[in-house]
Amino acid sequence: MNSFKTLLLTATVMTALSATAYAESIQFGSVAAPVDDAAKRQVIATNTVTIDGVEQAVKFNLMARSGQKVGDTQFGALVAANGSPIFDKEGKPTISDAADFTSILPIGKKIYSITHFEARPAAMYISEMSQASDGALTPISTRSIDFSSIGGLWNPCAGSVTPWNTHLGSEEYPPDAKSIETATTYSDLDEEMLSMVKYFGVDTDVAPLAAFKAAFQPYKYGFPTEVSVNEAGETKVAKHYGMGRVAVELALVMPDNKTAYISDDGTNTGLFRFVADKEGDLSSGQLFAAKWTQTSAEGAGAADISWVDLGHGSDAEVSAALKFGVKFSDIFETAKFKDDGSCPEGFKASNAEGRAECLKVKSGMEVFASRLETRRYASMMGATTEFRKMEGQTFDKVGKRIFVAMSEVSNGMEDAAKDNKYDKGGRNDVKLKKNPCGAVYELALDANYVVTGAKSFLEGKPIEYKDGPYAGQTCDIDGIANPDNLTFIPGYNTLLIGEDTGTGHQNDAAWAVNGETKAMTRFMTSPYGSEITGLDWYSDINGFAYLTTVIQHPYGESDQDKLKNPEDARAYVGYIGPFPAFKKSASTQ
């Protein structure tokens, strides 16, 4: 090869590398896994971070705890559709300890923060924040956001901020419309359904079942929710029915302002892609469901990903059907499986949510099947509905990849688990070994933001500690246990992972993971029985960067017997930082 060609090739290679290289570096200071009772009751976070070789002081900063008064309002109090408090059995206002995703929204010259509370009925609070000269954020007022125009809010979990600066929330574990329609007594229904109608003033201790069914319409819940805010703090709410109804963990919008990925929590769930008709407008578009074609069963596996088209839909047309009270039986006919395990002619099988069913969409009801029974319809159409505990997701723009947390690799993701319980009605697309500690997947994208493949990026390691300081824990103390919320520091090749684990780790941890070497640093732990949620990175807000961090339901998921003071069970909403602004990082978002 002559020297000119050598120089040309070298220049081409260097240009390609510079387009994808991570030029910046960040290293979080580490914290140890708690081993004594005192440490296990605390929020412990790193107090240092090294950015591009320069050490900075940081800490966990509390913005508010659930039940705290901000101004004249009690943060996290649940309210009914008419705005009045929802009281518990002791006649006290109900305060949620389940704070979750918290956004920071700079709007004009003001900063607002929106926190949603994972409850049924749910709450979402908007707080105006003051920002001190050192970057410290403090709430100066708060109020509950009114969702009564769209039937209230159901169990919001993770969330994201859209490229156009709105709060994009979620509604997880939507109620099964089929079981509600066929119920003849309250004992046929889940407690979560009964608690939701408190929002409408219905007391199921005295009201007949007919009153419950008149008040509660299950198809109003299970969608991405969007809240926009103006500088005066006025809010506008929407549920995006056109994006489909699943156990929405998180909807994540890509930089094209049109493509959104929707992760789906629970058992026998799917992965969905929505492509909006217009940039910055999620009210209508095309919906797709992923099909997993496995290429490796090693560890948490790998697969080629293709997409099943579920058709076009809009908020307007689905909203019209909801006004008419559409029911499961309006959308589907049902039939029993034949003795050979197949469905009768004209019916298609579904294994969504672990329910093996033979279904037929009634004539003209395809749009409503795809948007109101999205999992069932996706399974019928050939998509993969075998995922277990699909949680948060985040985007690495430089690496052109999405990370998705799978809190467990089990049930439908196993090969014919539990006498084929989760594969009946499906295709057994995912054939992996069980990993109760979970995994994080890396999804490859093409130039149009279409996911083309998935592979395991990081896996938890099951291990049983029989004695010593970690006795009873079931995942490697120096690895992930049931990963949940994720965020990525753009330009710094660093993935941040928050855990939601029970026996895996007694005290949940947050990790910083190098996106290339996979080296892990534990930078935070939470008190007994809580989870670390709401992780979200903000590169530059008026010259400062922030990592929002929420501690949900202390003493609520395990170790309830260790609670000494009821005040300790209140959720923590805060952030780690402030960091100096990551201006180069912000430019990559």
C-alpha positions as CSV (number, residue, x, y, z in Angstrom):
1,M,0.0,0.0,0.0
2,N,1.5,3.4,-1.0
3,S,2.0,6.1,1.6
4,F,-0.9,8.3,0.3
5,K,-3.4,5.3,0.7
6,T,-1.9,4.6,4.1
7,L,-2.5,8.2,5.3
8,L,-6.0,8.2,3.8
9,L,-6.9,5.0,5.5
10,T,-5.5,6.2,8.8
11,A,-7.4,9.5,8.6
12,T,-10.6,7.6,7.8
13,V,-10.2,5.3,10.8
14,M,-9.3,8.1,13.1
15,T,-12.4,10.1,12.0
16,A,-14.6,7.1,12.7
17,L,-13.1,6.6,16.1
18,S,-13.5,10.2,17.1
19,A,-17.2,10.1,16.2
20,T,-17.9,7.4,18.7
21,A,-15.1,7.7,21.3
22,Y,-15.9,8.6,24.9
23,A,-13.4,11.4,25.5
24,E,-14.5,12.1,29.1
25,S,-14.1,10.1,32.3
26,I,-16.0,9.9,35.5
27,Q,-15.3,7.7,38.6
28,F,-17.7,7.6,41.5
29,G,-16.3,7.1,45.0
30,S,-17.3,3.7,46.3
31,V,-19.3,2.7,49.4
32,A,-19.3,-0.6,51.2
33,A,-22.3,-3.0,51.5
34,P,-23.8,-2.4,55.0
35,V,-22.9,-5.1,57.5
36,D,-24.3,-3.7,60.8
37,D,-27.7,-2.6,61.9
38,A,-26.9,1.1,62.1
39,A,-25.6,1.2,58.5
40,K,-28.6,-0.8,57.3
41,R,-31.0,1.9,58.5
42,Q,-29.3,4.7,56.6
43,V,-29.1,6.2,53.2
44,I,-25.4,5.9,52.4
45,A,-24.0,7.7,49.3
46,T,-20.6,8.5,48.0
47,N,-19.2,11.9,48.9
48,T,-16.7,12.1,46.0
49,V,-16.6,11.8,42.3
50,T,-13.6,12.2,40.0
51,I,-14.4,13.9,36.7
52,D,-11.7,14.0,34.1
53,G,-9.1,13.4,36.8
54,V,-10.4,16.1,39.2
55,E,-12.0,15.0,42.4
56,Q,-15.2,16.8,43.4
57,A,-17.2,16.7,46.6
58,V,-20.8,15.5,46.2
59,K,-23.5,14.1,48.6
60,F,-27.1,12.8,48.7
61,N,-29.3,15.9,49.1
62,L,-32.8,15.5,50.4
63,M,-35.5,17.6,48.6
64,A,-38.5,16.2,50.5
65,R,-39.8,13.1,52.3
66,S,-43.3,11.8,51.8
67,G,-45.7,13.3,54.3
68,Q,-43.5,16.4,54.7
69,K,-45.2,19.8,54.5
70,V,-43.9,22.0,51.7
71,G,-45.6,25.3,52.2
72,D,-49.1,24.4,53.2
73,T,-49.3,21.1,51.4
74,Q,-48.4,17.6,52.5
75,F,-46.1,16.0,49.9
76,G,-47.4,12.6,48.8
77,A,-51.0,12.8,50.2
78,L,-53.5,11.0,48.1
79,V,-56.5,12.9,46.9
80,A,-59.8,11.9,45.3
81,A,-61.2,13.1,42.0
82,N,-62.9,16.0,43.7
83,G,-59.6,17.1,45.3
84,S,-60.5,16.0,48.8
85,P,-58.1,13.8,50.9
86,I,-58.4,10.1,50.8
87,F,-58.5,8.9,54.4
88,D,-57.2,5.6,55.8
89,K,-59.2,3.4,58.2
90,E,-58.1,5.5,61.1
91,G,-59.5,8.6,59.5
92,K,-56.1,10.1,58.7
93,P,-55.1,11.4,55.3
94,T,-53.4,8.6,53.3
95,I,-49.7,9.4,52.6
96,S,-47.9,7.3,50.0
97,D,-44.4,6.0,50.9
98,A,-43.9,4.9,47.3
99,A,-42.4,8.0,45.7
100,D,-40.9,7.0,42.4
101,F,-39.6,8.8,39.3
102,T,-38.8,12.5,39.9
103,S,-38.1,14.8,37.0
104,I,-36.3,18.2,37.0
105,L,-37.8,20.6,34.5
106,P,-36.2,24.0,33.8
107,I,-39.1,26.1,32.4
108,G,-38.2,29.7,31.5
109,K,-36.6,31.3,34.5
110,K,-38.0,28.7,36.9
111,I,-37.3,25.1,37.9
112,Y,-40.0,22.6,38.5
113,S,-39.8,19.0,39.8
114,I,-42.5,16.4,39.3
115,T,-42.7,13.3,41.5
116,H,-45.1,10.5,40.9
117,F,-46.2,8.1,43.7
118,E,-46.6,4.4,42.9
119,A,-50.1,3.8,44.4
120,R,-53.7,2.9,43.5
121,P,-55.1,5.6,43.4
122,A,-51.8,7.3,42.6
123,A,-50.6,10.8,43.1
124,M,-48.3,13.1,41.1
125,Y,-46.9,16.3,42.7
126,I,-45.4,19.3,41.1
127,S,-43.0,21.3,43.2
128,E,-41.4,24.7,42.4
129,M,-37.7,24.6,43.3
130,S,-35.2,27.3,44.3
131,Q,-31.6,26.9,43.1
132,A,-29.0,28.3,45.4
133,S,-25.7,29.8,44.2
134,D,-24.0,26.5,45.0
135,G,-26.6,24.5,43.0
136,A,-28.6,23.2,45.9
137,L,-32.3,22.6,45.0
138,T,-35.0,23.2,47.6
139,P,-38.8,22.9,47.1
140,I,-40.6,26.1,47.9
141,S,-44.1,25.0,47.1
142,T,-45.9,21.8,46.0
143,R,-49.3,20.7,44.8
144,S,-51.1,17.6,43.6
145,I,-51.6,17.4,39.8
146,D,-55.2,16.8,38.8
147,F,-55.8,13.7,36.7
148,S,-59.6,13.6,37.1
149,S,-60.2,14.6,33.5
150,I,-58.7,11.3,32.4
151,G,-60.0,9.0,35.1
152,G,-57.2,9.4,37.6
153,L,-53.8,7.8,37.8
154,W,-52.9,4.2,38.3
155,N,-49.6,2.9,39.8
156,P,-47.0,5.1,38.0
157,C,-43.5,3.5,38.2
158,A,-40.5,4.7,36.3
159,G,-40.4,7.7,33.9
160,S,-38.3,9.9,31.6
161,V,-38.1,13.5,30.4
162,T,-38.9,13.9,26.7
163,P,-36.6,15.8,24.4
164,W,-39.2,18.6,24.4
165,N,-38.9,18.8,28.2
166,T,-42.1,17.2,29.5
167,H,-42.6,14.6,32.2
168,L,-43.3,11.2,30.7
169,G,-44.7,8.9,33.3
170,S,-46.3,5.4,33.3
171,E,-49.1,3.2,34.6
172,E,-47.8,-0.2,35.7
173,Y,-49.7,-3.5,36.1
174,P,-53.0,-2.5,34.5
175,P,-56.1,-4.4,35.8
176,D,-57.3,-7.4,33.8
177,A,-60.5,-6.3,32.0
178,K,-61.7,-9.8,31.4
179,S,-61.7,-10.8,35.0
180,I,-63.5,-7.6,36.0
181,E,-66.2,-8.2,33.4
182,T,-66.8,-11.7,34.6
183,A,-66.6,-11.1,38.4
184,T,-69.7,-11.9,40.4
185,T,-68.4,-11.1,43.9
186,Y,-65.6,-8.8,45.3
187,S,-63.6,-12.0,46.1
188,D,-63.1,-12.4,42.3
189,L,-61.1,-9.1,42.2
190,D,-57.7,-8.0,43.4
191,E,-57.3,-5.6,46.3
192,E,-55.6,-3.1,44.1
193,M,-58.7,-2.7,42.0
194,L,-60.9,-2.1,45.0
195,S,-58.5,0.5,46.4
196,M,-58.6,2.4,43.1
197,V,-62.3,3.3,43.4
198,K,-61.7,5.3,46.5
199,Y,-60.6,7.9,44.0
200,F,-64.3,8.1,42.9
201,G,-65.7,8.0,46.4
202,V,-66.8,4.4,46.3
203,D,-66.4,2.4,49.6
204,T,-66.3,-1.2,48.6
205,D,-66.9,-2.2,52.3
206,V,-70.5,-1.1,51.9
207,A,-71.1,-0.5,48.1
208,P,-72.5,-3.3,46.0
209,L,-70.4,-4.8,43.2
210,A,-72.5,-3.0,40.6
211,A,-71.4,0.3,42.1
212,F,-67.7,-0.7,41.7
213,K,-68.2,-1.8,38.1
214,A,-70.0,1.5,37.3
215,A,-67.2,3.5,38.7
216,F,-64.2,1.5,37.6
217,Q,-63.3,1.2,33.9
218,P,-60.1,-1.0,33.6
219,Y,-59.3,0.1,30.1
220,K,-58.5,3.7,31.3
221,Y,-55.3,2.5,33.0
222,G,-52.0,1.1,31.6
223,F,-50.6,3.9,29.4
224,P,-47.7,6.3,29.2
225,T,-48.8,9.6,30.8
226,E,-47.4,13.0,29.8
227,V,-47.4,16.2,31.8
228,S,-46.4,19.5,30.3
229,V,-45.7,22.6,32.5
230,N,-45.6,26.3,31.6
231,E,-43.5,28.9,33.5
232,A,-46.4,29.8,35.7
233,G,-46.5,26.2,36.9
234,E,-49.7,25.3,35.2
235,T,-49.9,21.7,34.0
236,K,-51.6,19.8,31.2
237,V,-52.0,16.0,31.5
238,A,-52.5,13.3,28.8
239,K,-52.7,9.6,28.6
240,H,-51.3,8.3,25.3
241,Y,-53.8,5.6,24.5
242,G,-52.3,5.3,21.0
243,M,-49.0,4.0,22.5
244,G,-50.7,0.8,23.7
245,R,-51.8,-0.5,27.1
246,V,-49.3,-2.7,29.0
247,A,-47.6,-2.6,32.4
248,V,-45.7,0.5,31.4
249,E,-42.4,0.7,33.3
250,L,-41.0,3.4,31.2
251,A,-41.5,5.1,27.8
252,L,-38.2,6.4,26.4
253,V,-38.2,8.8,23.4
254,M,-35.3,8.7,21.0
255,P,-33.5,11.8,19.6
256,D,-35.6,11.8,16.4
257,N,-38.5,13.0,18.7
258,K,-40.8,10.3,17.2
259,T,-39.6,6.9,18.2
260,A,-40.3,5.7,21.7
261,Y,-39.5,2.4,23.3
262,I,-41.9,1.0,26.0
263,S,-40.7,-1.5,28.6
264,D,-43.3,-3.8,30.0
265,D,-43.0,-5.1,33.6
266,G,-44.5,-8.4,34.9
267,T,-44.7,-12.0,33.7
268,N,-44.9,-12.9,30.0
269,T,-44.6,-9.3,28.8
270,G,-43.3,-7.7,25.6
271,L,-41.1,-4.9,24.3
272,F,-42.8,-2.3,22.2
273,R,-41.8,0.4,19.8
274,F,-44.0,3.4,18.9
275,V,-43.3,5.7,16.0
276,A,-45.3,9.0,16.3
277,D,-46.8,10.6,13.2
278,K,-45.3,14.0,14.1
279,E,-42.2,15.0,16.0
280,G,-42.8,16.0,19.6
281,D,-46.4,14.6,19.5
282,L,-47.1,11.2,21.0
283,S,-50.9,11.3,20.4
284,S,-50.9,9.1,17.3
285,G,-48.6,6.7,15.5
286,Q,-47.7,3.2,14.5
287,L,-47.1,0.5,17.2
288,F,-44.8,-2.5,16.9
289,A,-44.0,-5.4,19.2
290,A,-40.6,-7.2,19.3
291,K,-39.9,-10.7,18.2
292,W,-36.9,-12.4,19.8
293,T,-35.0,-14.9,17.5
294,Q,-32.5,-16.4,19.8
295,T,-28.9,-16.6,18.7
296,S,-27.2,-17.6,22.0
297,A,-28.3,-19.2,25.3
298,E,-25.1,-18.4,27.1
299,G,-25.7,-16.4,30.3
300,A,-28.7,-14.1,29.7
301,G,-28.6,-14.8,26.0
302,A,-28.6,-12.9,22.8
303,A,-31.1,-12.5,19.9
304,D,-31.9,-10.9,16.6
305,I,-34.8,-8.6,17.1
306,S,-37.5,-8.1,14.4
307,W,-40.8,-6.2,14.7
308,V,-44.4,-7.2,14.4
309,D,-46.6,-4.3,13.1
310,L,-49.6,-3.8,15.4
311,G,-51.1,-1.1,13.3
312,H,-51.8,2.6,13.6
313,G,-53.8,4.2,16.5
314,S,-54.5,7.5,18.1
315,D,-55.4,8.9,21.5
316,A,-58.6,10.3,20.0
317,E,-60.1,7.1,18.6
318,V,-59.3,5.1,21.7
319,S,-60.6,7.8,24.0
320,A,-63.9,7.7,22.0
321,A,-64.2,4.0,22.7
322,L,-63.5,4.5,26.4
323,K,-66.4,7.0,26.5
324,F,-68.7,4.2,25.2
325,G,-67.5,1.9,28.0
326,V,-65.8,-0.7,25.7
327,K,-65.4,-4.1,27.4
328,F,-63.3,-7.2,26.8
329,S,-66.2,-9.1,25.3
330,D,-66.7,-6.2,22.8
331,I,-63.2,-6.8,21.4
332,F,-62.7,-10.6,21.5
333,E,-64.4,-13.9,21.2
334,T,-62.8,-16.7,23.3
335,A,-62.5,-20.5,22.8
336,K,-60.9,-23.4,24.6
337,F,-57.8,-25.1,23.4
338,K,-58.3,-28.4,21.5
339,D,-56.9,-31.6,22.9
340,D,-53.7,-31.3,20.7
341,G,-53.0,-27.9,22.3
342,S,-54.0,-25.9,19.2
343,C,-56.8,-23.3,18.9
344,P,-60.1,-23.9,17.0
345,E,-60.2,-22.6,13.4
346,G,-60.3,-18.8,13.2
347,F,-58.8,-18.3,16.7
348,K,-55.2,-17.5,17.6
349,A,-53.3,-18.4,20.7
350,S,-51.8,-16.0,23.2
351,N,-49.6,-16.6,26.2
352,A,-49.5,-12.9,27.3
353,E,-49.3,-12.4,31.1
354,G,-48.9,-16.2,31.6
355,R,-52.5,-16.8,30.5
356,A,-52.9,-19.4,27.7
357,E,-55.9,-18.3,25.7
358,C,-57.5,-18.8,22.3
359,L,-58.8,-15.5,21.0
360,K,-60.5,-14.0,18.0
361,V,-60.7,-10.3,17.4
362,K,-64.2,-9.2,16.5
363,S,-64.8,-7.5,13.1
364,G,-63.7,-3.9,13.1
365,M,-62.1,-4.1,16.6
366,E,-58.4,-4.4,15.5
367,V,-57.4,-0.9,16.6
368,F,-58.9,-1.4,20.1
369,A,-57.4,-4.9,20.4
370,S,-54.0,-3.4,19.6
371,R,-54.3,-0.5,22.0
372,L,-56.4,-1.8,24.9
373,E,-55.2,-5.4,25.0
374,T,-51.8,-4.8,23.5
375,R,-50.0,-7.8,25.0
376,R,-52.7,-10.3,24.1
377,Y,-52.9,-8.9,20.5
378,A,-49.1,-8.8,20.1
379,S,-48.9,-12.5,21.2
380,M,-51.6,-13.5,18.8
381,M,-49.8,-11.7,15.9
382,G,-46.5,-13.6,16.6
383,A,-44.5,-11.2,18.8
384,T,-42.6,-12.5,21.8
385,T,-44.5,-12.2,25.1
386,E,-42.2,-14.2,27.4
387,F,-40.1,-11.6,29.2
388,R,-40.0,-11.5,32.9
389,K,-39.7,-8.3,35.0
390,M,-38.6,-5.9,32.3
391,E,-37.8,-2.7,34.0
392,G,-36.1,0.6,33.2
393,Q,-34.2,1.5,30.1
394,T,-31.8,4.2,29.0
395,F,-30.1,5.5,25.9
396,D,-26.4,5.9,25.0
397,K,-26.3,8.3,22.1
398,V,-22.6,8.0,21.5
399,G,-22.6,4.2,21.5
400,K,-26.0,4.1,19.7
401,R,-27.4,1.5,22.1
402,I,-30.3,1.1,24.6
403,F,-29.9,-0.6,27.9
404,V,-32.8,-2.5,29.4
405,A,-33.0,-4.0,32.8
406,M,-34.5,-7.5,33.3
407,S,-35.0,-7.8,37.1
408,E,-35.3,-11.6,36.8
409,V,-34.5,-14.0,34.0
410,S,-37.2,-16.6,34.8
411,N,-40.7,-18.0,34.0
412,G,-41.4,-17.4,30.3
413,M,-37.7,-16.7,29.6
414,E,-36.8,-20.2,30.7
415,D,-37.2,-23.2,28.4
416,A,-40.6,-24.8,29.2
417,A,-40.6,-23.8,32.8
418,K,-43.1,-25.2,35.3
419,D,-44.6,-27.8,32.9
420,N,-44.7,-25.4,30.0
421,K,-47.0,-23.0,32.0
422,Y,-45.6,-19.9,30.5
423,D,-45.0,-21.1,26.9
424,K,-48.4,-22.6,26.3
425,G,-50.1,-20.4,23.7
426,G,-46.8,-18.9,22.6
427,R,-43.8,-20.1,20.6
428,N,-41.1,-20.6,23.3
429,D,-38.9,-18.0,21.7
430,V,-36.7,-17.4,24.7
431,K,-34.9,-20.4,26.0
432,L,-32.5,-19.4,28.8
433,K,-31.4,-20.7,32.2
434,K,-33.1,-19.1,35.2
435,N,-31.2,-16.2,36.9
436,P,-33.1,-14.9,39.8
437,C,-30.6,-12.0,40.2
438,G,-31.4,-10.6,36.8
439,A,-29.5,-9.0,34.0
440,V,-29.1,-5.8,31.9
441,Y,-29.4,-6.1,28.1
442,E,-27.7,-4.0,25.5
443,L,-29.9,-3.4,22.4
444,A,-28.3,-2.4,19.1
445,L,-29.9,0.4,17.0
446,D,-29.8,1.1,13.3
447,A,-29.7,4.6,11.8
448,N,-33.5,5.0,12.1
449,Y,-33.5,4.1,15.8
450,V,-34.9,0.6,15.2
451,V,-33.6,-2.1,17.6
452,T,-32.0,-4.9,15.6
453,G,-30.5,-7.1,18.2
454,A,-30.2,-7.8,22.0
455,K,-27.4,-9.3,24.0
456,S,-26.5,-9.7,27.7
457,F,-24.5,-6.8,29.0
458,L,-24.3,-7.5,32.7
459,E,-25.7,-10.3,34.8
460,G,-26.3,-10.9,38.5
461,K,-24.6,-13.9,40.1
462,P,-26.7,-16.2,42.3
463,I,-24.9,-17.2,45.4
464,E,-26.2,-18.2,48.9
465,Y,-24.5,-16.7,51.9
466,K,-25.2,-19.2,54.7
467,D,-23.4,-17.2,57.4
468,G,-21.3,-14.1,58.0
469,P,-22.4,-10.5,57.5
470,Y,-24.3,-11.3,54.3
471,A,-26.1,-14.4,55.7
472,G,-29.4,-15.0,53.9
473,Q,-28.6,-12.9,50.8
474,T,-28.8,-14.7,47.5
475,C,-26.9,-12.6,44.9
476,D,-23.2,-11.8,44.9
477,I,-22.7,-8.8,47.2
478,D,-20.3,-7.3,44.6
479,G,-22.7,-7.7,41.7
480,I,-26.2,-6.6,40.7
481,A,-29.3,-8.0,42.3
482,N,-32.6,-7.4,40.5
483,P,-31.7,-4.3,38.4
484,D,-34.5,-1.9,38.0
485,N,-34.0,1.8,37.2
486,L,-31.3,2.8,34.7
487,T,-29.7,6.0,33.5
488,F,-26.7,6.8,31.4
489,I,-24.2,9.7,31.6
490,P,-23.8,10.6,27.9
491,G,-20.3,11.1,26.7
492,Y,-18.9,9.4,29.8
493,N,-19.7,5.8,28.9
494,T,-21.2,5.2,32.3
495,L,-24.3,3.3,33.1
496,L,-26.0,3.8,36.4
497,I,-28.1,1.0,37.9
498,G,-30.5,1.0,40.8
499,E,-31.7,-2.2,42.4
500,D,-35.1,-3.4,43.5
501,T,-34.3,-6.6,45.3
502,G,-35.6,-8.5,48.3
503,T,-33.4,-11.4,49.3
504,G,-30.8,-10.7,46.6
505,H,-29.3,-7.9,48.7
506,Q,-30.7,-7.0,52.1
507,N,-29.9,-3.4,51.3
508,D,-30.5,-2.3,47.8
509,A,-27.5,-0.6,46.0
510,A,-26.9,1.7,43.1
511,W,-24.0,1.0,40.8
512,A,-21.9,3.0,38.3
513,V,-20.8,0.6,35.5
514,N,-18.2,1.4,32.8
515,G,-19.9,0.8,29.5
516,E,-16.8,-0.9,28.0
517,T,-14.9,-2.7,30.8
518,K,-18.1,-3.3,32.8
519,A,-16.1,-2.4,36.0
520,M,-18.6,-1.7,38.8
521,T,-18.6,0.8,41.6
522,R,-21.3,0.7,44.4
523,F,-22.0,4.3,45.1
524,M,-25.1,4.2,47.2
525,T,-27.1,1.9,49.5
526,S,-30.6,2.3,50.9
527,P,-32.3,1.4,54.3
528,Y,-34.0,-1.9,55.1
529,G,-36.9,-2.9,52.9
530,S,-36.5,0.0,50.4
531,E,-35.5,0.2,46.7
532,I,-33.4,2.8,44.9
533,T,-35.5,4.2,42.2
534,G,-35.9,7.3,40.1
535,L,-32.3,7.4,38.9
536,D,-32.1,10.1,36.2
537,W,-29.1,12.2,35.0
538,Y,-29.3,15.9,34.2
539,S,-26.1,17.2,32.6
540,D,-26.6,21.0,32.8
541,I,-29.3,22.9,34.7
542,N,-28.1,26.5,35.1
543,G,-24.5,25.4,35.4
544,F,-25.0,22.3,37.6
545,A,-25.5,18.6,36.9
546,Y,-27.7,16.3,39.1
547,L,-28.5,12.7,39.6
548,T,-32.0,12.3,40.9
549,T,-32.4,9.5,43.4
550,V,-35.5,8.3,45.3
551,I,-35.6,5.8,48.2
552,Q,-39.0,4.1,48.0
553,H,-41.0,2.5,50.8
554,P,-38.3,2.0,53.5
555,Y,-39.1,-1.1,55.6
556,G,-41.9,-1.8,53.2
557,E,-40.7,-4.7,51.0
558,S,-38.9,-6.7,53.6
559,D,-37.6,-6.3,57.2
560,Q,-40.9,-4.7,58.3
561,D,-40.2,-6.0,61.8
562,K,-37.1,-3.8,62.1
563,L,-39.1,-0.6,61.9
564,K,-38.9,1.3,65.2
565,N,-40.3,4.7,64.3
566,P,-43.1,5.1,61.7
567,E,-41.5,8.3,60.5
568,D,-38.6,6.2,59.2
569,A,-40.9,4.5,56.6
570,R,-41.4,7.7,54.7
571,A,-39.9,7.9,51.2
572,Y,-36.9,10.0,50.4
573,V,-36.8,12.2,47.2
574,G,-33.5,13.8,46.4
575,Y,-30.4,13.9,44.3
576,I,-26.7,13.2,44.4
577,G,-24.6,16.3,43.5
578,P,-24.6,19.0,42.6
579,F,-21.9,18.2,40.0
580,P,-20.4,20.9,37.8
581,A,-22.3,21.1,34.6
582,F,-21.4,18.5,32.0
583,K,-21.6,20.8,29.1
584,K,-20.0,18.4,26.6
585,S,-22.2,15.6,28.0
586,A,-25.3,17.8,27.6
587,S,-24.5,18.4,23.9
588,T,-24.7,14.7,23.2
589,Q,-28.2,14.3,24.6
